[in-house]
């Protein structure tokens, strides 16, 4: 962290990627408040929200870990809205993934699944189910929404349906689902 701070201090330009990188390091260190501050600095420097929508997603992730599910849901929603507006042209591509420790973009399927988690925690189970369905509309073989659906239906007291989705997630290789099925003696 000392080297990152020194690099930012000695830099002759305000580069949003420096703060985004620092934020990712802080997030990995579980300093979610510090990460949020640095993601916000990166967003302010960039000034084009559409091109930094992934940073809003990362702020949502931090709020989720701080157990502020309403803010997490709001930030995930804003990231989804911004990604929907991204031009994704040859001159301005939507670059999903990381570049030298900086989150450049996030797939819709992941953002919807993460917002489903926040909505589930808020007790907005119907909205959470809809987010899972939207996630699966992008990739029906993505295991995380099935696991999330299992948690949602379990929270709703529908254990048969929860088990059905847990098994579907495990069949797609989700380690958490497999572990849970082992714990309850079904594999």
QUINOR-V464564 format. One record per residue. N is the residue number from 0. PHI is phi in whole degrees, 0 to 359 (999 if undefined). OMEGA is omega in whole degrees, -180 to 180 (NA if undefined). D_LAST is the distance of its C-alpha to the last C-alpha in Angstrom with 2 decimals. Layout:
BEGIN
{{N:PHI:OMEGA:D_LAST} {N:PHI:OMEGA:D_LAST}}
END
This chain:
BEGIN
{{0:999:179:43.60} {1:300:180:47.15} {2:293:179:47.47} {3:296:180:46.15} {4:299:179:48.65} {5:295:179:51.44} {6:299:179:50.73} {7:297:-179:50.90} {8:298:-176:54.06} {9:275:-178:55.80} {10:293:180:54.85} {11:269:176:57.84} {12:227:173:55.82} {13:268:-178:53.41} {14:256:-178:50.35} {15:302:-177:47.51} {16:293:177:45.03} {17:296:180:46.03} {18:287:177:45.04} {19:294:177:41.84} {20:296:178:40.89} {21:301:179:41.81} {22:299:179:39.75} {23:297:178:36.63} {24:295:179:37.21} {25:298:177:37.71} {26:300:179:34.55} {27:297:177:32.59} {28:276:-180:34.40} {29:66:172:33.31} {30:266:-172:36.98} {31:292:178:36.32} {32:294:177:39.83} {33:296:178:41.45} {34:297:180:39.28} {35:302:180:40.34} {36:303:-178:43.99} {37:283:173:43.81} {38:299:180:41.99} {39:296:176:44.80} {40:298:180:47.45} {41:298:179:46.01} {42:296:180:46.07} {43:299:-179:49.65} {44:292:-178:50.82} {45:292:177:49.34} {46:66:174:50.70} {47:243:-173:49.00} {48:307:-178:45.92} {49:299:-178:44.68} {50:280:178:44.42} {51:238:-179:42.54} {52:304:-178:40.16} {53:297:179:37.26} {54:290:175:38.88} {55:295:176:38.71} {56:299:-179:34.98} {57:295:175:34.75} {58:297:176:36.83} {59:302:178:34.40} {60:299:179:31.57} {61:297:179:33.77} {62:296:177:34.56} {63:300:180:30.90} {64:288:174:30.42} {65:273:180:33.60} {66:62:172:32.11} {67:254:-172:34.92} {68:293:178:32.87} {69:294:178:36.00} {70:294:178:37.47} {71:300:179:34.19} {72:299:180:34.06} {73:298:-178:37.77} {74:291:175:37.53} {75:299:180:34.57} {76:298:180:36.63} {77:294:178:39.69} {78:298:178:37.88} {79:297:180:36.65} {80:299:-180:40.22} {81:294:179:41.75} {82:298:179:39.45} {83:298:-179:40.42} {84:267:-177:44.03} {85:298:-176:43.60} {86:293:179:45.93} {87:47:179:43.66} {88:257:179:46.69} {89:300:-179:47.62} {90:276:-179:49.71} {91:216:-176:47.17} {92:284:172:43.63} {93:278:-174:40.55} {94:263:179:38.94} {95:291:177:35.27} {96:119:-177:33.96} {97:252:174:35.55} {98:222:-179:38.88} {99:51:176:39.76} {100:83:179:37.66} {101:245:178:38.89} {102:286:-179:36.69} {103:262:-178:38.62} {104:196:-177:36.40} {105:226:178:33.05} {106:294:177:31.46} {107:306:-175:31.70} {108:303:-180:27.98} {109:287:-179:27.33} {110:295:179:30.26} {111:295:179:29.29} {112:296:-180:25.71} {113:293:177:27.23} {114:293:176:29.78} {115:302:179:27.14} {116:298:179:25.70} {117:298:-180:29.21} {118:295:176:29.92} {119:299:-180:26.77} {120:297:179:27.96} {121:279:-177:31.39} {122:82:177:30.14} {123:271:-170:31.25} {124:292:178:28.18} {125:296:178:29.94} {126:294:178:31.17} {127:296:178:27.77} {128:298:180:26.33} {129:297:177:29.35} {130:296:177:28.79} {131:296:178:25.22} {132:299:179:26.69} {133:296:177:29.41} {134:301:-179:27.03} {135:291:177:25.18} {136:293:177:28.65} {137:273:-179:29.11} {138:198:-177:25.83} {139:291:179:23.34} {140:259:177:20.90} {141:278:-171:21.03} {142:286:-174:17.62} {143:298:179:19.18} {144:295:177:20.84} {145:293:176:17.71} {146:297:178:16.27} {147:296:177:19.74} {148:299:176:19.90} {149:300:180:16.79} {150:293:-180:18.69} {151:296:-178:21.89} {152:291:175:20.76} {153:295:179:19.17} {154:297:180:22.56} {155:276:179:24.29} {156:81:-180:22.50} {157:257:-171:20.89} {158:295:179:17.33} {159:297:179:16.52} {160:292:178:17.77} {161:300:180:16.10} {162:295:178:12.60} {163:300:180:13.86} {164:287:176:15.00} {165:297:178:12.02} {166:295:179:10.03} {167:298:179:13.28} {168:296:179:13.50} {169:297:179:10.20} {170:298:178:11.41} {171:272:174:14.58} {172:94:-179:13.24} {173:291:-176:13.68} {174:297:179:12.65} {175:295:179:13.02} {176:294:179:10.78} {177:299:179:7.93} {178:300:180:8.98} {179:296:179:9.30} {180:295:176:5.93} {181:295:-178:5.07} {182:299:180:8.42} {183:266:173:8.15} {184:77:180:5.60} {185:264:171:3.81} {186:214:NA:0.00}}
END
